[in-house]
Each structure stands twice: as structure tokens, then as C-alpha cells.
């Protein structure tokens, strides 16, 4: 990760209008999954939280409660590890009643044929540099999954309502951002601007895409940005959704 992306408590951003209204938005990457623990590429494959991941989500919820966070609306993906994280966080906050919007647009980046493969074994097969490019490059696609593969999302009922043309066979961060932006523009940003207190429980790369958009991070610099599992990332935003401050609880 970039030196500037090492753990921090608070990072202020320039604010040309200090009197503007401040709004808060909370991101949380799901807790460790069973495949995170096994060092496997996961992507759109639906795996559960590990015991550590459950504990991370519980700790995140307690932190939010201790710091007085309350939510009006929560967004998550349609993948189990993010949904469970969202539920656990809200339960620990005593806020399971908060409405949740689940969207495939917040899914993790699709890793194509790499999904289910061991990361170390993949590096041994293709070389460390090639795997680093597949994982971290902004616009390089991984090897694509065959559309008729048994694990293709086209065979998954949770995507049956989608046109086949929008279901990916592999994504980079650029195409992940293109997928995520519509729900940001149509649902999340309007809710924040309307004064709603919003939680987004999603994935490392769908959140990195939103972070890139929010902060205006360059294509090169986003390669060094990492979001840890199970740690609430708070953004304080101005009335044009400009970032005033960001910090991890």
C-alpha cells in the first residue's frame, strides 16, 4: 500500500467552505471470509465468513455503537459474506430494523478464471509480477471465465433478472467502478444528500472503486490503496459530497 495508506486515525482534506453542512458515510469491508483465510481468489463466488470474520464484524458493530453511530439505511451486495457482515454490524449496534438495499452492483470484483485458485500457487504458475498486475492493475483484466463454466454467474438465480450482457466473466478495477457508479449516483449519494445516515457493507474492490471516485484518486495511486476487513471507514462529506475528513474507528 502507499505510505499514505498506512493505518491512520484521521486525515483532513482541504475545505474551501468551512461553514457547509457536514454529512457522514460509513464504509465497511466484510469480515474475513473462509476463502480469505485459505488465500484463495474469491470474487463473485459466494463463500461464508470465517469465525474470525464474524468476530471482526461483531467488533466493528460494537465500535460503531460505542461511538454513537446510528443509521437510517444500509447498502450491501448480494454475496453472503457482505450481507452477514451488514447484519452482524447492525445487530451489534441494536439496529437490525434499519432497511437494507442489496445490489449486485456492490459485489466484489469478478476475478474470472482465477476465482477459487490459490494465490500462492497462481503466482508460482504465472509469476509474481503477472499475478500482481492481475490483482492490482487498474485496467488489466484477469483471464476470463467461460460463459458456460459451471461457476458462471449466468447460472446463479440471484442474477436471473439481469440481462446476460451485464454479467461479467472477469473484471478489473476500472470495470468494477463502472458497475458500482450507478448505485452510487442513483441511490447512495442521493440518500446521503437527503440527510440519511448511510452504512455501506461491501467488498475490498467495490469499496476501493467508491473510494477512488470519492477522493479523486489517480489510476496509478489506487493500486496502492488497501481497505482492511471489518474496520469501519468513516467519511465526513460536504454538501457537494466533497471529502472533508476520513478516518477508521
ChimeraX commands (.cxc) that place a marker at each C-alpha (Angstrom):
marker #1 position 0.00,0.00,0.00 radius 0.5
marker #1 position 1.08,3.60,-0.45 radius 0.5
marker #1 position 2.83,5.19,2.55 radius 0.5
marker #1 position -0.18,7.50,2.85 radius 0.5
marker #1 position -2.47,4.49,3.13 radius 0.5
marker #1 position -0.87,3.08,6.26 radius 0.5
marker #1 position -3.28,2.93,9.21 radius 0.5
marker #1 position -4.34,6.37,10.36 radius 0.5
marker #1 position -6.70,7.89,12.89 radius 0.5
marker #1 position -7.83,10.99,10.98 radius 0.5
marker #1 position -6.93,12.55,7.68 radius 0.5
marker #1 position -8.29,16.04,6.91 radius 0.5
marker #1 position -8.92,17.26,3.37 radius 0.5
marker #1 position -8.92,20.91,2.22 radius 0.5
marker #1 position -12.28,22.57,2.82 radius 0.5
marker #1 position -12.90,25.81,0.93 radius 0.5
marker #1 position -16.21,26.35,2.74 radius 0.5
marker #1 position -15.88,25.55,6.47 radius 0.5
marker #1 position -19.48,26.59,7.16 radius 0.5
marker #1 position -21.02,23.97,4.88 radius 0.5
marker #1 position -23.15,21.17,6.27 radius 0.5
marker #1 position -21.23,18.02,7.19 radius 0.5
marker #1 position -22.60,14.56,6.43 radius 0.5
marker #1 position -21.14,11.20,7.37 radius 0.5
marker #1 position -20.94,7.99,5.39 radius 0.5
marker #1 position -19.58,4.69,6.75 radius 0.5
marker #1 position -17.93,2.01,4.64 radius 0.5
marker #1 position -17.06,-1.42,5.97 radius 0.5
marker #1 position -15.39,-4.25,4.10 radius 0.5
marker #1 position -16.83,-7.62,5.09 radius 0.5
marker #1 position -15.03,-9.58,7.77 radius 0.5
marker #1 position -12.53,-12.25,6.79 radius 0.5
marker #1 position -14.16,-14.92,4.61 radius 0.5
marker #1 position -13.36,-18.63,4.58 radius 0.5
marker #1 position -11.54,-18.15,1.28 radius 0.5
marker #1 position -9.64,-15.11,2.58 radius 0.5
marker #1 position -8.35,-17.42,5.31 radius 0.5
marker #1 position -7.32,-20.01,2.70 radius 0.5
marker #1 position -5.67,-17.38,0.46 radius 0.5
marker #1 position -7.98,-18.11,-2.48 radius 0.5
marker #1 position -9.27,-15.70,-5.13 radius 0.5
marker #1 position -12.95,-15.22,-4.33 radius 0.5
marker #1 position -14.62,-12.56,-6.48 radius 0.5
marker #1 position -18.25,-13.40,-7.24 radius 0.5
marker #1 position -18.02,-16.89,-5.73 radius 0.5
marker #1 position -20.31,-16.97,-2.71 radius 0.5
marker #1 position -18.46,-18.02,0.43 radius 0.5
marker #1 position -19.20,-17.57,4.10 radius 0.5
marker #1 position -17.47,-15.59,6.81 radius 0.5
marker #1 position -14.79,-17.38,8.81 radius 0.5
marker #1 position -15.02,-17.42,12.60 radius 0.5
marker #1 position -12.51,-14.56,12.58 radius 0.5
marker #1 position -14.68,-12.69,10.07 radius 0.5
marker #1 position -17.71,-12.99,12.35 radius 0.5
marker #1 position -15.63,-11.67,15.26 radius 0.5
marker #1 position -14.39,-8.76,13.10 radius 0.5
marker #1 position -17.95,-7.82,12.17 radius 0.5
marker #1 position -19.06,-8.02,15.81 radius 0.5
marker #1 position -16.16,-5.82,16.91 radius 0.5
marker #1 position -16.98,-3.30,14.17 radius 0.5
marker #1 position -20.59,-3.11,15.31 radius 0.5
marker #1 position -19.56,-2.57,18.91 radius 0.5
marker #1 position -17.17,0.20,17.86 radius 0.5
marker #1 position -19.91,1.95,15.93 radius 0.5
marker #1 position -22.30,1.67,18.86 radius 0.5
marker #1 position -19.71,2.93,21.36 radius 0.5
marker #1 position -19.07,5.93,19.14 radius 0.5
marker #1 position -22.76,6.77,18.85 radius 0.5
marker #1 position -23.35,5.84,15.21 radius 0.5
marker #1 position -26.95,5.31,14.13 radius 0.5
marker #1 position -28.11,4.52,10.60 radius 0.5
marker #1 position -31.19,5.19,8.51 radius 0.5
marker #1 position -30.25,2.98,5.57 radius 0.5
marker #1 position -27.75,0.24,4.75 radius 0.5
marker #1 position -26.46,-0.94,1.40 radius 0.5
marker #1 position -24.77,-4.26,0.74 radius 0.5
marker #1 position -24.05,-6.71,-2.07 radius 0.5
marker #1 position -25.87,-9.95,-2.88 radius 0.5
marker #1 position -22.96,-12.06,-1.59 radius 0.5
marker #1 position -23.28,-13.86,1.74 radius 0.5
marker #1 position -20.10,-12.54,3.37 radius 0.5
marker #1 position -21.16,-8.92,2.90 radius 0.5
marker #1 position -24.80,-9.50,3.84 radius 0.5
marker #1 position -23.82,-11.30,7.04 radius 0.5
marker #1 position -21.35,-8.57,7.92 radius 0.5
marker #1 position -24.07,-5.96,7.45 radius 0.5
marker #1 position -26.49,-7.95,9.61 radius 0.5
marker #1 position -23.95,-8.57,12.36 radius 0.5
marker #1 position -22.85,-4.92,12.46 radius 0.5
marker #1 position -26.44,-3.71,12.68 radius 0.5
marker #1 position -27.29,-6.32,15.33 radius 0.5
marker #1 position -24.33,-5.28,17.47 radius 0.5
marker #1 position -25.49,-1.66,17.08 radius 0.5
marker #1 position -29.02,-2.66,18.13 radius 0.5
marker #1 position -30.26,-1.52,14.71 radius 0.5
marker #1 position -31.38,-4.63,12.84 radius 0.5
marker #1 position -34.54,-2.72,11.93 radius 0.5
marker #1 position -32.57,-0.47,9.55 radius 0.5
marker #1 position -33.73,-1.04,5.93 radius 0.5
marker #1 position -31.18,-2.78,3.72 radius 0.5
marker #1 position -30.77,-2.48,-0.03 radius 0.5
marker #1 position -28.94,-5.42,-1.61 radius 0.5
marker #1 position -27.42,-4.89,-5.04 radius 0.5
marker #1 position -25.22,-6.94,-7.33 radius 0.5
marker #1 position -23.54,-3.65,-8.24 radius 0.5
marker #1 position -21.78,-3.72,-4.86 radius 0.5
marker #1 position -20.38,-7.22,-5.43 radius 0.5
marker #1 position -16.67,-7.86,-5.23 radius 0.5
marker #1 position -14.62,-7.55,-8.40 radius 0.5
marker #1 position -15.06,-10.63,-10.62 radius 0.5
marker #1 position -11.69,-12.41,-10.83 radius 0.5
marker #1 position -12.58,-14.50,-13.89 radius 0.5
marker #1 position -10.85,-17.87,-14.12 radius 0.5
marker #1 position -8.73,-17.02,-11.09 radius 0.5
marker #1 position -11.73,-17.49,-8.78 radius 0.5
marker #1 position -11.18,-20.46,-6.48 radius 0.5
marker #1 position -7.44,-20.60,-7.23 radius 0.5
marker #1 position -4.79,-20.44,-4.52 radius 0.5
marker #1 position -2.97,-17.10,-4.78 radius 0.5
marker #1 position 0.45,-18.53,-3.98 radius 0.5
marker #1 position 0.07,-21.40,-6.44 radius 0.5
marker #1 position -1.14,-18.95,-9.08 radius 0.5
marker #1 position 1.99,-16.85,-8.52 radius 0.5
marker #1 position 4.16,-19.94,-8.86 radius 0.5
marker #1 position 2.43,-20.85,-12.13 radius 0.5
marker #1 position 2.27,-17.42,-13.78 radius 0.5
marker #1 position 4.91,-15.44,-11.89 radius 0.5
marker #1 position 4.61,-12.91,-9.09 radius 0.5
marker #1 position 4.61,-9.91,-11.41 radius 0.5
marker #1 position 1.80,-11.22,-13.62 radius 0.5
marker #1 position -0.36,-12.01,-10.60 radius 0.5
marker #1 position 0.41,-8.59,-9.10 radius 0.5
marker #1 position -0.77,-6.98,-12.35 radius 0.5
marker #1 position -3.95,-9.05,-12.39 radius 0.5
marker #1 position -4.67,-8.18,-8.77 radius 0.5
marker #1 position -3.66,-4.53,-8.59 radius 0.5
marker #1 position -3.64,-3.02,-12.09 radius 0.5
marker #1 position -6.44,-0.55,-12.72 radius 0.5
marker #1 position -7.31,-1.65,-16.25 radius 0.5
marker #1 position -5.80,-5.11,-16.89 radius 0.5
marker #1 position -8.36,-7.92,-16.99 radius 0.5
marker #1 position -7.72,-11.34,-15.44 radius 0.5
marker #1 position -8.18,-14.47,-17.60 radius 0.5
marker #1 position -11.91,-14.52,-18.37 radius 0.5
marker #1 position -14.24,-17.25,-17.17 radius 0.5
marker #1 position -16.03,-19.19,-19.91 radius 0.5
marker #1 position -19.70,-18.18,-20.10 radius 0.5
marker #1 position -20.74,-21.83,-19.87 radius 0.5
marker #1 position -18.48,-22.59,-16.89 radius 0.5
marker #1 position -20.30,-24.35,-14.06 radius 0.5
marker #1 position -19.45,-21.43,-11.76 radius 0.5
marker #1 position -20.56,-18.69,-14.16 radius 0.5
marker #1 position -22.85,-16.13,-12.53 radius 0.5
marker #1 position -25.18,-16.69,-15.50 radius 0.5
marker #1 position -26.23,-19.93,-13.78 radius 0.5
marker #1 position -26.86,-18.25,-10.40 radius 0.5
marker #1 position -30.53,-17.42,-9.63 radius 0.5
marker #1 position -29.60,-14.22,-7.83 radius 0.5
marker #1 position -28.65,-12.74,-11.23 radius 0.5
marker #1 position -31.55,-14.23,-13.23 radius 0.5
marker #1 position -33.22,-10.81,-13.53 radius 0.5
marker #1 position -30.17,-9.27,-15.20 radius 0.5
marker #1 position -29.51,-9.09,-18.95 radius 0.5
marker #1 position -26.83,-11.63,-19.83 radius 0.5
marker #1 position -24.78,-8.82,-21.36 radius 0.5
marker #1 position -24.12,-7.14,-17.98 radius 0.5
marker #1 position -22.96,-10.27,-16.15 radius 0.5
marker #1 position -19.15,-10.19,-16.15 radius 0.5
marker #1 position -16.76,-13.04,-16.92 radius 0.5
marker #1 position -13.90,-11.09,-15.34 radius 0.5
marker #1 position -13.28,-7.52,-14.21 radius 0.5
marker #1 position -10.52,-5.07,-13.42 radius 0.5
marker #1 position -10.97,-2.13,-11.06 radius 0.5
marker #1 position -11.95,0.13,-13.95 radius 0.5
marker #1 position -14.89,-2.05,-14.98 radius 0.5
marker #1 position -15.76,-2.60,-11.30 radius 0.5
marker #1 position -16.02,1.17,-10.88 radius 0.5
marker #1 position -18.24,1.38,-13.98 radius 0.5
marker #1 position -20.51,-1.25,-12.41 radius 0.5
marker #1 position -20.59,0.40,-8.97 radius 0.5
marker #1 position -21.13,4.02,-10.07 radius 0.5
marker #1 position -24.84,3.69,-10.98 radius 0.5
marker #1 position -25.86,2.62,-7.47 radius 0.5
marker #1 position -23.70,5.39,-6.02 radius 0.5
marker #1 position -25.26,8.00,-8.28 radius 0.5
marker #1 position -28.84,6.70,-8.16 radius 0.5
marker #1 position -29.22,5.50,-4.57 radius 0.5
marker #1 position -26.33,6.06,-2.15 radius 0.5
marker #1 position -25.34,9.66,-2.95 radius 0.5
marker #1 position -28.97,10.93,-3.03 radius 0.5
marker #1 position -29.62,9.27,0.35 radius 0.5
marker #1 position -26.57,10.96,1.89 radius 0.5
marker #1 position -27.52,14.32,0.37 radius 0.5
marker #1 position -31.02,13.90,1.80 radius 0.5
marker #1 position -29.52,13.68,5.28 radius 0.5
marker #1 position -29.75,9.90,5.67 radius 0.5
marker #1 position -27.13,8.20,7.80 radius 0.5
marker #1 position -25.80,5.51,5.47 radius 0.5
marker #1 position -23.80,2.32,6.01 radius 0.5
marker #1 position -22.25,0.51,3.02 radius 0.5
marker #1 position -21.10,-3.04,3.80 radius 0.5
marker #1 position -19.36,-4.40,0.74 radius 0.5
marker #1 position -16.05,-5.73,-0.56 radius 0.5
marker #1 position -12.43,-4.70,-0.89 radius 0.5
marker #1 position -12.61,-3.75,-4.55 radius 0.5
marker #1 position -16.15,-2.38,-4.78 radius 0.5
marker #1 position -15.23,-0.11,-1.87 radius 0.5
marker #1 position -11.87,0.78,-3.44 radius 0.5
marker #1 position -13.81,1.83,-6.53 radius 0.5
marker #1 position -16.02,4.12,-4.43 radius 0.5
marker #1 position -13.01,5.48,-2.56 radius 0.5
marker #1 position -11.31,6.27,-5.88 radius 0.5
marker #1 position -14.41,8.13,-7.05 radius 0.5
marker #1 position -14.97,9.99,-3.79 radius 0.5
marker #1 position -11.38,11.11,-3.32 radius 0.5
marker #1 position -10.43,11.56,-6.97 radius 0.5
marker #1 position -7.52,9.13,-6.61 radius 0.5
marker #1 position -5.48,8.59,-9.79 radius 0.5
marker #1 position -5.43,5.31,-11.70 radius 0.5
marker #1 position -1.84,4.73,-10.57 radius 0.5
marker #1 position -2.28,5.64,-6.92 radius 0.5
marker #1 position -5.38,3.50,-6.41 radius 0.5
marker #1 position -3.15,0.44,-6.92 radius 0.5
marker #1 position -1.63,1.11,-3.50 radius 0.5
marker #1 position -4.90,1.58,-1.62 radius 0.5
marker #1 position -5.99,-1.31,0.56 radius 0.5
marker #1 position -9.08,-1.49,2.78 radius 0.5
marker #1 position -8.76,-3.85,5.77 radius 0.5
marker #1 position -11.52,-6.31,6.64 radius 0.5
marker #1 position -14.00,-5.45,9.35 radius 0.5
marker #1 position -12.86,-1.90,10.14 radius 0.5
marker #1 position -15.39,0.95,9.81 radius 0.5
marker #1 position -14.10,3.67,7.48 radius 0.5
marker #1 position -15.86,6.98,8.13 radius 0.5
marker #1 position -16.10,9.80,5.60 radius 0.5
marker #1 position -17.18,13.29,6.59 radius 0.5
marker #1 position -18.57,14.93,3.47 radius 0.5
marker #1 position -19.51,18.45,2.47 radius 0.5
marker #1 position -22.76,19.42,0.77 radius 0.5
marker #1 position -21.31,18.58,-2.65 radius 0.5
marker #1 position -20.12,15.22,-1.34 radius 0.5
marker #1 position -16.58,16.56,-1.22 radius 0.5
marker #1 position -14.43,14.75,1.34 radius 0.5
marker #1 position -13.66,16.85,4.41 radius 0.5
marker #1 position -12.14,14.12,6.55 radius 0.5
marker #1 position -11.74,10.33,6.63 radius 0.5
marker #1 position -10.81,8.03,9.47 radius 0.5
marker #1 position -11.04,4.46,10.71 radius 0.5
marker #1 position -12.76,3.89,14.02 radius 0.5
marker link #1:1,2 radius 0.2
marker link #1:2,3 radius 0.2
marker link #1:3,4 radius 0.2
marker link #1:4,5 radius 0.2
marker link #1:5,6 radius 0.2
marker link #1:6,7 radius 0.2
marker link #1:7,8 radius 0.2
marker link #1:8,9 radius 0.2
marker link #1:9,10 radius 0.2
marker link #1:10,11 radius 0.2
marker link #1:11,12 radius 0.2
marker link #1:12,13 radius 0.2
marker link #1:13,14 radius 0.2
marker link #1:14,15 radius 0.2
marker link #1:15,16 radius 0.2
marker link #1:16,17 radius 0.2
marker link #1:17,18 radius 0.2
marker link #1:18,19 radius 0.2
marker link #1:19,20 radius 0.2
marker link #1:20,21 radius 0.2
marker link #1:21,22 radius 0.2
marker link #1:22,23 radius 0.2
marker link #1:23,24 radius 0.2
marker link #1:24,25 radius 0.2
marker link #1:25,26 radius 0.2
marker link #1:26,27 radius 0.2
marker link #1:27,28 radius 0.2
marker link #1:28,29 radius 0.2
marker link #1:29,30 radius 0.2
marker link #1:30,31 radius 0.2
marker link #1:31,32 radius 0.2
marker link #1:32,33 radius 0.2
marker link #1:33,34 radius 0.2
marker link #1:34,35 radius 0.2
marker link #1:35,36 radius 0.2
marker link #1:36,37 radius 0.2
marker link #1:37,38 radius 0.2
marker link #1:38,39 radius 0.2
marker link #1:39,40 radius 0.2
marker link #1:40,41 radius 0.2
marker link #1:41,42 radius 0.2
marker link #1:42,43 radius 0.2
marker link #1:43,44 radius 0.2
marker link #1:44,45 radius 0.2
marker link #1:45,46 radius 0.2
marker link #1:46,47 radius 0.2
marker link #1:47,48 radius 0.2
marker link #1:48,49 radius 0.2
marker link #1:49,50 radius 0.2
marker link #1:50,51 radius 0.2
marker link #1:51,52 radius 0.2
marker link #1:52,53 radius 0.2
marker link #1:53,54 radius 0.2
marker link #1:54,55 radius 0.2
marker link #1:55,56 radius 0.2
marker link #1:56,57 radius 0.2
marker link #1:57,58 radius 0.2
marker link #1:58,59 radius 0.2
marker link #1:59,60 radius 0.2
marker link #1:60,61 radius 0.2
marker link #1:61,62 radius 0.2
marker link #1:62,63 radius 0.2
marker link #1:63,64 radius 0.2
marker link #1:64,65 radius 0.2
marker link #1:65,66 radius 0.2
marker link #1:66,67 radius 0.2
marker link #1:67,68 radius 0.2
marker link #1:68,69 radius 0.2
marker link #1:69,70 radius 0.2
marker link #1:70,71 radius 0.2
marker link #1:71,72 radius 0.2
marker link #1:72,73 radius 0.2
marker link #1:73,74 radius 0.2
marker link #1:74,75 radius 0.2
marker link #1:75,76 radius 0.2
marker link #1:76,77 radius 0.2
marker link #1:77,78 radius 0.2
marker link #1:78,79 radius 0.2
marker link #1:79,80 radius 0.2
marker link #1:80,81 radius 0.2
marker link #1:81,82 radius 0.2
marker link #1:82,83 radius 0.2
marker link #1:83,84 radius 0.2
marker link #1:84,85 radius 0.2
marker link #1:85,86 radius 0.2
marker link #1:86,87 radius 0.2
marker link #1:87,88 radius 0.2
marker link #1:88,89 radius 0.2
marker link #1:89,90 radius 0.2
marker link #1:90,91 radius 0.2
marker link #1:91,92 radius 0.2
marker link #1:92,93 radius 0.2
marker link #1:93,94 radius 0.2
marker link #1:94,95 radius 0.2
marker link #1:95,96 radius 0.2
marker link #1:96,97 radius 0.2
marker link #1:97,98 radius 0.2
marker link #1:98,99 radius 0.2
marker link #1:99,100 radius 0.2
marker link #1:100,101 radius 0.2
marker link #1:101,102 radius 0.2
marker link #1:102,103 radius 0.2
marker link #1:103,104 radius 0.2
marker link #1:104,105 radius 0.2
marker link #1:105,106 radius 0.2
marker link #1:106,107 radius 0.2
marker link #1:107,108 radius 0.2
marker link #1:108,109 radius 0.2
marker link #1:109,110 radius 0.2
marker link #1:110,111 radius 0.2
marker link #1:111,112 radius 0.2
marker link #1:112,113 radius 0.2
marker link #1:113,114 radius 0.2
marker link #1:114,115 radius 0.2
marker link #1:115,116 radius 0.2
marker link #1:116,117 radius 0.2
marker link #1:117,118 radius 0.2
marker link #1:118,119 radius 0.2
marker link #1:119,120 radius 0.2
marker link #1:120,121 radius 0.2
marker link #1:121,122 radius 0.2
marker link #1:122,123 radius 0.2
marker link #1:123,124 radius 0.2
marker link #1:124,125 radius 0.2
marker link #1:125,126 radius 0.2
marker link #1:126,127 radius 0.2
marker link #1:127,128 radius 0.2
marker link #1:128,129 radius 0.2
marker link #1:129,130 radius 0.2
marker link #1:130,131 radius 0.2
marker link #1:131,132 radius 0.2
marker link #1:132,133 radius 0.2
marker link #1:133,134 radius 0.2
marker link #1:134,135 radius 0.2
marker link #1:135,136 radius 0.2
marker link #1:136,137 radius 0.2
marker link #1:137,138 radius 0.2
marker link #1:138,139 radius 0.2
marker link #1:139,140 radius 0.2
marker link #1:140,141 radius 0.2
marker link #1:141,142 radius 0.2
marker link #1:142,143 radius 0.2
marker link #1:143,144 radius 0.2
marker link #1:144,145 radius 0.2
marker link #1:145,146 radius 0.2
marker link #1:146,147 radius 0.2
marker link #1:147,148 radius 0.2
marker link #1:148,149 radius 0.2
marker link #1:149,150 radius 0.2
marker link #1:150,151 radius 0.2
marker link #1:151,152 radius 0.2
marker link #1:152,153 radius 0.2
marker link #1:153,154 radius 0.2
marker link #1:154,155 radius 0.2
marker link #1:155,156 radius 0.2
marker link #1:156,157 radius 0.2
marker link #1:157,158 radius 0.2
marker link #1:158,159 radius 0.2
marker link #1:159,160 radius 0.2
marker link #1:160,161 radius 0.2
marker link #1:161,162 radius 0.2
marker link #1:162,163 radius 0.2
marker link #1:163,164 radius 0.2
marker link #1:164,165 radius 0.2
marker link #1:165,166 radius 0.2
marker link #1:166,167 radius 0.2
marker link #1:167,168 radius 0.2
marker link #1:168,169 radius 0.2
marker link #1:169,170 radius 0.2
marker link #1:170,171 radius 0.2
marker link #1:171,172 radius 0.2
marker link #1:172,173 radius 0.2
marker link #1:173,174 radius 0.2
marker link #1:174,175 radius 0.2
marker link #1:175,176 radius 0.2
marker link #1:176,177 radius 0.2
marker link #1:177,178 radius 0.2
marker link #1:178,179 radius 0.2
marker link #1:179,180 radius 0.2
marker link #1:180,181 radius 0.2
marker link #1:181,182 radius 0.2
marker link #1:182,183 radius 0.2
marker link #1:183,184 radius 0.2
marker link #1:184,185 radius 0.2
marker link #1:185,186 radius 0.2
marker link #1:186,187 radius 0.2
marker link #1:187,188 radius 0.2
marker link #1:188,189 radius 0.2
marker link #1:189,190 radius 0.2
marker link #1:190,191 radius 0.2
marker link #1:191,192 radius 0.2
marker link #1:192,193 radius 0.2
marker link #1:193,194 radius 0.2
marker link #1:194,195 radius 0.2
marker link #1:195,196 radius 0.2
marker link #1:196,197 radius 0.2
marker link #1:197,198 radius 0.2
marker link #1:198,199 radius 0.2
marker link #1:199,200 radius 0.2
marker link #1:200,201 radius 0.2
marker link #1:201,202 radius 0.2
marker link #1:202,203 radius 0.2
marker link #1:203,204 radius 0.2
marker link #1:204,205 radius 0.2
marker link #1:205,206 radius 0.2
marker link #1:206,207 radius 0.2
marker link #1:207,208 radius 0.2
marker link #1:208,209 radius 0.2
marker link #1:209,210 radius 0.2
marker link #1:210,211 radius 0.2
marker link #1:211,212 radius 0.2
marker link #1:212,213 radius 0.2
marker link #1:213,214 radius 0.2
marker link #1:214,215 radius 0.2
marker link #1:215,216 radius 0.2
marker link #1:216,217 radius 0.2
marker link #1:217,218 radius 0.2
marker link #1:218,219 radius 0.2
marker link #1:219,220 radius 0.2
marker link #1:220,221 radius 0.2
marker link #1:221,222 radius 0.2
marker link #1:222,223 radius 0.2
marker link #1:223,224 radius 0.2
marker link #1:224,225 radius 0.2
marker link #1:225,226 radius 0.2
marker link #1:226,227 radius 0.2
marker link #1:227,228 radius 0.2
marker link #1:228,229 radius 0.2
marker link #1:229,230 radius 0.2
marker link #1:230,231 radius 0.2
marker link #1:231,232 radius 0.2
marker link #1:232,233 radius 0.2
marker link #1:233,234 radius 0.2
marker link #1:234,235 radius 0.2
marker link #1:235,236 radius 0.2
marker link #1:236,237 radius 0.2
marker link #1:237,238 radius 0.2
marker link #1:238,239 radius 0.2
marker link #1:239,240 radius 0.2
marker link #1:240,241 radius 0.2
marker link #1:241,242 radius 0.2
marker link #1:242,243 radius 0.2
marker link #1:243,244 radius 0.2
marker link #1:244,245 radius 0.2
marker link #1:245,246 radius 0.2
marker link #1:246,247 radius 0.2
marker link #1:247,248 radius 0.2
marker link #1:248,249 radius 0.2
view
